[in-house]
Amino acid sequence: MAQLPPDQCPDLPREVDFYHELVPLDNPQVQLKSNIFGYVTSVYKATHCKSGIQYCLYRIHSYRLNNVKVTQIVDMWKKLQHSGLVQLREVFTTKVFGDNCES
């Protein structure tokens, strides 16, 4: 998948939670709503600060993770393991993108 150089995304935060070196994997000028979530989403490649391992970060814009039912679903999703799926490692909220999410 093509990556945009970080200098073409000046509004991209330098660090998000424990991840840095964010690189968009989709076009940030084109905001598409996810068919699954119904929210605008973005995908980034990022490096974990402690381990140095690169991860895919899937951002759901303007979503607040404050529902107990959602937390239960996330916990079940983390346990899902299959060779054809990428395993969910972590879910967090942040204010660094400036879209009013709670931390």
N, CA and C atoms as an extended XYZ file, in Angstrom:
309
Properties=species:S:1:pos:R:3:atomname:S:1:resname:S:1:resid:I:1 pbc="F F F"
N         0.842       -1.169        0.000 N   MET     1
C         0.000        0.000        0.000 CA  MET     1
C         0.892        1.238        0.000 C   MET     1
N         0.543        2.225       -0.786 N   ALA     2
C         1.327        3.453       -0.880 CA  ALA     2
C         1.231        4.255        0.410 C   ALA     2
N         2.339        4.894        0.758 N   GLN     3
C         2.386        5.709        1.961 CA  GLN     3
C         2.695        7.146        1.582 C   GLN     3
N         2.056        8.082        2.270 N   LEU     4
C         2.368        9.488        2.075 CA  LEU     4
C         3.547        9.864        2.962 C   LEU     4
N         4.462       10.675        2.457 N   PRO     5
C         5.560       11.138        3.310 CA  PRO     5
C         5.015       11.976        4.463 C   PRO     5
N         5.604       11.851        5.658 N   PRO     6
C         5.112       12.597        6.819 CA  PRO     6
C         5.085       14.111        6.614 C   PRO     6
N         5.991       14.653        5.774 N   ASP     7
C         6.004       16.101        5.561 CA  ASP     7
C         4.781       16.583        4.778 C   ASP     7
N         4.046       15.673        4.151 N   GLN     8
C         2.814       16.042        3.452 CA  GLN     8
C         1.613       16.036        4.391 C   GLN     8
N         1.839       15.699        5.643 N   CYS     9
C         0.771       15.655        6.649 CA  CYS     9
C         1.205       16.451        7.875 C   CYS     9
N         1.285       17.778        7.757 N   PRO    10
C         1.808       18.582        8.871 CA  PRO    10
C         0.935       18.551       10.124 C   PRO    10
N        -0.349       18.226        9.999 N   ASP    11
C        -1.235       18.194       11.165 CA  ASP    11
C        -1.184       16.862       11.913 C   ASP    11
N        -0.443       15.918       11.401 N   LEU    12
C        -0.346       14.604       12.032 CA  LEU    12
C         0.478       14.718       13.313 C   LEU    12
N        -0.036       14.221       14.440 N   PRO    13
C         0.730       14.316       15.689 CA  PRO    13
C         2.025       13.518       15.614 C   PRO    13
N         3.028       13.978       16.334 N   ARG    14
C         4.319       13.280       16.351 CA  ARG    14
C         4.233       11.981       17.145 C   ARG    14
N         3.334       11.955       18.129 N   GLU    15
C         3.206       10.778       18.982 CA  GLU    15
C         1.749       10.611       19.397 C   GLU    15
N         1.297        9.365       19.427 N   VAL    16
C        -0.051        9.028       19.875 CA  VAL    16
C         0.078        7.878       20.865 C   VAL    16
N        -0.284        8.153       22.111 N   ASP    17
C        -0.163        7.171       23.177 CA  ASP    17
C         1.282        6.665       23.211 C   ASP    17
N         1.531        5.376       23.016 N   PHE    18
C         2.896        4.841       23.027 CA  PHE    18
C         3.427        4.603       21.614 C   PHE    18
N         2.917        5.324       20.633 N   TYR    19
C         3.310        5.126       19.242 CA  TYR    19
C         3.857        6.428       18.661 C   TYR    19
N         4.850        6.304       17.792 N   HIS    20
C         5.420        7.472       17.127 CA  HIS    20
C         5.697        7.112       15.673 C   HIS    20
N         6.229        8.058       14.906 N   GLU    21
C         6.514        7.868       13.480 CA  GLU    21
C         5.264        7.456       12.706 C   GLU    21
N         4.154        8.134       12.956 N   LEU    22
C         2.916        7.823       12.246 CA  LEU    22
C         3.043        8.175       10.771 C   LEU    22
N         2.605        7.255        9.941 N   VAL    23
C         2.587        7.463        8.493 CA  VAL    23
C         1.205        7.055        7.998 C   VAL    23
N         0.486        7.963        7.339 N   PRO    24
C        -0.844        7.601        6.831 CA  PRO    24
C        -0.737        6.530        5.746 C   PRO    24
N        -1.619        5.553        5.809 N   LEU    25
C        -1.669        4.514        4.783 CA  LEU    25
C        -2.814        4.754        3.809 C   LEU    25
N        -3.577        5.804        4.056 N   ASP    26
C        -4.625        6.204        3.121 CA  ASP    26
C        -4.505        7.708        2.900 C   ASP    26
N        -5.261        8.237        1.998 N   ASN    27
C        -5.177        9.654        1.651 CA  ASN    27
C        -5.920       10.492        2.689 C   ASN    27
N        -5.215       11.335        3.466 N   PRO    28
C        -5.886       12.119        4.501 CA  PRO    28
C        -6.823       13.197        3.950 C   PRO    28
N        -6.682       13.550        2.669 N   GLN    29
C        -7.581       14.545        2.077 CA  GLN    29
C        -8.942       13.946        1.734 C   GLN    29
N        -9.023       12.629        1.662 N   VAL    30
C       -10.280       11.953        1.333 CA  VAL    30
C       -10.774       11.248        2.591 C   VAL    30
N       -11.828       11.788        3.180 N   GLN    31
C       -12.370       11.188        4.395 CA  GLN    31
C       -13.588       10.346        4.038 C   GLN    31
N       -13.441        9.049        4.205 N   LEU    32
C       -14.514        8.121        3.882 CA  LEU    32
C       -15.091        7.523        5.151 C   LEU    32
N       -16.402        7.336        5.155 N   LYS    33
C       -17.035        6.674        6.286 CA  LYS    33
C       -16.885        5.169        6.132 C   LYS    33
N       -16.578        4.528        7.239 N   SER    34
C       -16.455        3.081        7.254 CA  SER    34
C       -17.829        2.445        7.074 C   SER    34
N       -17.894        1.417        6.255 N   ASN    35
C       -19.150        0.680        6.094 CA  ASN    35
C       -19.497       -0.097        7.355 C   ASN    35
N       -18.489       -0.436        8.135 N   ILE    36
C       -18.708       -1.226        9.342 CA  ILE    36
C       -19.099       -0.339       10.517 C   ILE    36
N       -18.337        0.723       10.744 N   PHE    37
C       -18.538        1.549       11.928 CA  PHE    37
C       -19.458        2.740       11.696 C   PHE    37
N       -19.560        3.222       10.473 N   GLY    38
C       -20.376        4.397       10.198 CA  GLY    38
C       -19.702        5.702       10.573 C   GLY    38
N       -18.430        5.652       10.934 N   TYR    39
C       -17.644        6.835       11.272 CA  TYR    39
C       -16.547        7.010       10.225 C   TYR    39
N       -16.028        8.224       10.128 N   VAL    40
C       -14.855        8.450        9.288 CA  VAL    40
C       -13.676        7.743        9.954 C   VAL    40
N       -12.875        7.047        9.158 N   THR    41
C       -11.742        6.294        9.697 CA  THR    41
C       -10.463        6.620        8.933 C   THR    41
N        -9.341        6.376        9.573 N   SER    42
C        -8.023        6.524        8.958 CA  SER    42
C        -7.146        5.373        9.422 C   SER    42
N        -6.163        5.034        8.596 N   VAL    43
C        -5.244        3.954        8.923 CA  VAL    43
C        -3.820        4.498        8.859 C   VAL    43
N        -3.018        4.149        9.874 N   TYR    44
C        -1.644        4.624        9.963 CA  TYR    44
C        -0.703        3.465       10.269 C   TYR    44
N         0.518        3.597        9.802 N   LYS    45
C         1.602        2.733       10.257 CA  LYS    45
C         2.303        3.522       11.351 C   LYS    45
N         2.625        2.869       12.463 N   ALA    46
C         3.287        3.557       13.571 CA  ALA    46
C         4.234        2.595       14.271 C   ALA    46
N         5.200        3.161       14.966 N   THR    47
C         6.190        2.372       15.694 CA  THR    47
C         5.928        2.489       17.188 C   THR    47
N         5.899        1.351       17.878 N   HIS    48
C         5.704        1.346       19.321 CA  HIS    48
C         6.978        1.872       19.981 C   HIS    48
N         6.820        2.841       20.878 N   CYS    49
C         7.973        3.513       21.495 CA  CYS    49
C         8.869        2.569       22.286 C   CYS    49
N         8.292        1.617       22.988 N   LYS    50
C         9.086        0.741       23.854 CA  LYS    50
C         9.684       -0.447       23.107 C   LYS    50
N         8.893       -1.089       22.244 N   SER    51
C         9.361       -2.319       21.594 CA  SER    51
C        10.023       -2.076       20.241 C   SER    51
N         9.702       -0.952       19.594 N   GLY    52
C        10.230       -0.689       18.261 CA  GLY    52
C         9.501       -1.445       17.160 C   GLY    52
N         8.474       -2.197       17.527 N   ILE    53
C         7.698       -2.965       16.552 CA  ILE    53
C         6.713       -2.033       15.857 C   ILE    53
N         6.561       -2.228       14.548 N   GLN    54
C         5.609       -1.416       13.793 CA  GLN    54
C         4.223       -2.049       13.849 C   GLN    54
N         3.224       -1.184       14.007 N   TYR    55
C         1.838       -1.621       14.095 CA  TYR    55
C         0.979       -0.817       13.135 C   TYR    55
N        -0.185       -1.333       12.879 N   CYS    56
C        -1.199       -0.625       12.122 CA  CYS    56
C        -2.165       -0.015       13.136 C   CYS    56
N        -2.353        1.302       13.068 N   LEU    57
C        -3.315        1.978       13.935 CA  LEU    57
C        -4.540        2.320       13.102 C   LEU    57
N        -5.683        1.928       13.583 N   TYR    58
C        -6.947        2.187       12.901 CA  TYR    58
C        -7.680        3.228       13.726 C   TYR    58
N        -7.808        4.418       13.189 N   ARG    59
C        -8.419        5.525       13.920 CA  ARG    59
C        -9.883        5.673       13.530 C   ARG    59
N       -10.736        5.765       14.528 N   ILE    60
C       -12.146        6.068       14.314 CA  ILE    60
C       -12.334        7.504       14.774 C   ILE    60
N       -12.593        8.403       13.850 N   HIS    61
C       -12.680        9.830       14.144 CA  HIS    61
C       -13.879       10.143       15.044 C   HIS    61
N       -13.661       11.025       16.003 N   SER    62
C       -14.715       11.577       16.870 CA  SER    62
C       -15.542       10.513       17.584 C   SER    62
N       -14.928        9.405       17.932 N   TYR    63
C       -15.638        8.337       18.641 CA  TYR    63
C       -15.228        8.341       20.102 C   TYR    63
N       -16.198        8.229       20.978 N   ARG    64
C       -15.927        8.187       22.416 CA  ARG    64
C       -16.092        6.753       22.911 C   ARG    64
N       -15.047        6.244       23.517 N   LEU    65
C       -15.059        4.873       24.028 CA  LEU    65
C       -15.439        4.911       25.507 C   LEU    65
N       -16.729        5.080       25.776 N   ASN    66
C       -17.161        5.186       27.166 CA  ASN    66
C       -18.375        4.315       27.459 C   ASN    66
N       -18.612        3.340       26.647 N   ASN    67
C       -19.761        2.473       26.798 CA  ASN    67
C       -19.289        1.104       27.291 C   ASN    67
N       -19.913        0.592       28.345 N   VAL    68
C       -19.524       -0.701       28.913 CA  VAL    68
C       -19.687       -1.817       27.887 C   VAL    68
N       -20.754       -1.763       27.105 N   LYS    69
C       -20.987       -2.798       26.098 CA  LYS    69
C       -19.866       -2.806       25.056 C   LYS    69
N       -19.421       -1.621       24.648 N   VAL    70
C       -18.323       -1.531       23.683 CA  VAL    70
C       -17.057       -2.135       24.279 C   VAL    70
N       -16.797       -1.857       25.538 N   THR    71
C       -15.619       -2.405       26.206 CA  THR    71
C       -15.670       -3.934       26.227 C   THR    71
N       -16.832       -4.500       26.472 N   GLN    72
C       -16.982       -5.958       26.469 CA  GLN    72
C       -16.721       -6.532       25.078 C   GLN    72
N       -17.217       -5.854       24.051 N   ILE    73
C       -17.000       -6.310       22.674 CA  ILE    73
C       -15.515       -6.246       22.324 C   ILE    73
N       -14.854       -5.172       22.740 N   VAL    74
C       -13.416       -5.029       22.485 CA  VAL    74
C       -12.653       -6.160       23.161 C   VAL    74
N       -13.010       -6.492       24.388 N   ASP    75
C       -12.338       -7.588       25.095 CA  ASP    75
C       -12.516       -8.918       24.361 C   ASP    75
N       -13.707       -9.162       23.826 N   MET    76
C       -13.938      -10.388       23.052 CA  MET    76
C       -13.130      -10.360       21.754 C   MET    76
N       -13.065       -9.198       21.112 N   TRP    77
C       -12.341       -9.040       19.851 CA  TRP    77
C       -10.848       -9.303       20.052 C   TRP    77
N       -10.308       -8.881       21.186 N   LYS    78
C        -8.891       -9.108       21.476 CA  LYS    78
C        -8.564      -10.602       21.567 C   LYS    78
N        -9.510      -11.398       22.011 N   LYS    79
C        -9.291      -12.839       22.169 CA  LYS    79
C        -9.391      -13.597       20.850 C   LYS    79
N        -9.937      -12.955       19.837 N   LEU    80
C       -10.126      -13.594       18.540 CA  LEU    80
C        -8.778      -13.804       17.856 C   LEU    80
N        -8.483      -15.046       17.513 N   GLN    81
C        -7.236      -15.369       16.823 CA  GLN    81
C        -7.548      -16.259       15.633 C   GLN    81
N        -7.088      -15.819       14.468 N   HIS    82
C        -7.303      -16.580       13.241 CA  HIS    82
C        -6.215      -16.181       12.253 C   HIS    82
N        -5.746      -17.124       11.474 N   SER    83
C        -4.658      -16.841       10.534 CA  SER    83
C        -5.059      -15.842        9.453 C   SER    83
N        -6.347      -15.673        9.220 N   GLY    84
C        -6.807      -14.744        8.193 CA  GLY    84
C        -7.179      -13.371        8.723 C   GLY    84
N        -6.964      -13.136       10.024 N   LEU    85
C        -7.336      -11.861       10.638 CA  LEU    85
C        -6.153      -11.239       11.366 C   LEU    85
N        -6.134       -9.920       11.395 N   VAL    86
C        -5.146       -9.207       12.198 CA  VAL    86
C        -5.707       -9.105       13.604 C   VAL    86
N        -4.928       -9.526       14.584 N   GLN    87
C        -5.407       -9.526       15.963 CA  GLN    87
C        -5.412       -8.115       16.542 C   GLN    87
N        -6.478       -7.785       17.234 N   LEU    88
C        -6.580       -6.507       17.931 CA  LEU    88
C        -5.685       -6.561       19.161 C   LEU    88
N        -4.809       -5.593       19.303 N   ARG    89
C        -3.873       -5.569       20.428 CA  ARG    89
C        -4.286       -4.597       21.522 C   ARG    89
N        -4.791       -3.433       21.114 N   GLU    90
C        -5.006       -2.374       22.088 CA  GLU    90
C        -6.061       -1.401       21.570 C   GLU    90
N        -6.816       -0.834       22.488 N   VAL    91
C        -7.791        0.206       22.162 CA  VAL    91
C        -7.561        1.349       23.135 C   VAL    91
N        -7.497        2.561       22.602 N   PHE    92
C        -7.323        3.718       23.474 CA  PHE    92
C        -7.971        4.934       22.832 C   PHE    92
N        -8.242        5.935       23.640 N   THR    93
C        -8.740        7.207       23.131 CA  THR    93
C        -7.666        8.258       23.366 C   THR    93
N        -7.726        9.307       22.571 N   THR    94
C        -6.725       10.363       22.678 CA  THR    94
C        -7.317       11.683       22.212 C   THR    94
N        -6.740       12.763       22.691 N   LYS    95
C        -7.151       14.101       22.267 CA  LYS    95
C        -6.175       14.701       21.261 C   LYS    95
N        -5.102       13.996       20.917 N   VAL    96
C        -4.042       14.583       20.095 CA  VAL    96
C        -4.475       14.922       18.673 C   VAL    96
N        -5.541       14.319       18.184 N   PHE    97
C        -6.023       14.648       16.846 CA  PHE    97
C        -6.981       15.836       16.866 C   PHE    97
N        -7.399       16.253       18.063 N   GLY    98
C        -8.264       17.420       18.190 CA  GLY    98
C        -9.694       17.197       17.750 C   GLY    98
N       -10.181       15.962       17.822 N   ASP    99
C       -11.568       15.721       17.406 CA  ASP    99
C       -12.476       15.400       18.592 C   ASP    99
N       -12.150       15.982       19.742 N   ASN   100
C       -12.998       15.948       20.936 CA  ASN   100
C       -13.207       14.573       21.539 C   ASN   100
N       -12.272       13.663       21.363 N   CYS   101
C       -12.371       12.371       22.043 CA  CYS   101
C       -11.843       12.528       23.458 C   CYS   101
N       -12.414       11.777       24.350 N   GLU   102
C       -11.957       11.820       25.736 CA  GLU   102
C       -10.775       10.893       25.904 C   GLU   102
N        -9.876       11.249       26.799 N   SER   103
C        -8.723       10.373       27.057 CA  SER   103
C        -8.983        9.482       28.241 C   SER   103
